[in-house]
Amino acid sequence: PVEITALKSWTDFEEPAIKYFSGTAAYSIRFTLPAGFASKTDSLVLSLGAIGSTAEVSLNGRKLGFAWRPDSMFDVTGLLKNDAENLLEVRVANVYRNRFIGDFIEFGKIQNIWTSAPVEKYIDKNKPLKPSGLLGPIKLLKTK
């Protein structure tokens, strides 16, 4: 587990295991709403901001759905607790591109992933990394 205090791309971390990570990572945050933020008649949506590839989103144990584009919005009307702690969970997956590039940088060859595809023809250590993870900003918005 890695504890973070601000959302940023996995590629911005110094540790190679995070910087070149390919797979799925789970984010979670517990939060309480400010007093008077939402009434029972307010319509609320949750925006994830930018994500590296795909995300599965849950709020207070209820699955909201999947996101694959920036600023995906989920209707959370009636799902937030006004006077108790809320739990947002986001599972973010990314593509293998960064792991291939990381292997070329660290080992000079593909070492951590098996593939039958000729990736050496398309990816090398000089290719840019793709931003990955949950980049945010995450917003809770009132709608009319």
Salt bridges, closest charged atoms under 4 A:
ASP42 OD2 - LYS142 NZ 3.81
GLU56 OE2 - LYS63 NZ 3.18
GLU85 OE1 - ARG30 NH1 3.45
ASP103 OD1 - ARG99 NH2 2.76
GLU106 OE1 - ARG99 NH2 2.77
